[in-house]
Amino acid sequence: MDKHLKPKINPEPCPFQEAMDLLSGKWTMSIVNALMSGTLRFTELERCITGINTRMLARELKALERKHIITRKAYPTVPPTVEYTLTGKGESLKPVLVEIQSWAMQNYTRSLTRETT
């Protein structure tokens, strides 16, 4: 390491970086988007999110539960029934997601128009 470059030591967690770490996951916003309409079972989520496999969905749901974005409720049925719902913290992502969707629609439409002309 160059003797002039010092590693950044930041004892305080940065809220912006924490938020970006949360939002940067490949499947995070797809899961939140699916749950914006209400409580869903695992299989319903799996069907809603194109391209995600069972193992990855289970992993992402556990991570979102640890971050208090979703809650998991298991019912003692055969086969097991598990439902997922956004927490208050998860619900607070709705306006962010709506703005990202709006931005994507505007810019995706523009790029398609440019490609066809």
Summary of the structure (lengths in Angstrom):
residues: 117
radius of gyration: 18.5
end to end distance: 50.1
largest distance: 62.7
contacts: 256
relative contact order: 0.12
helix: 55%
strand: 12%
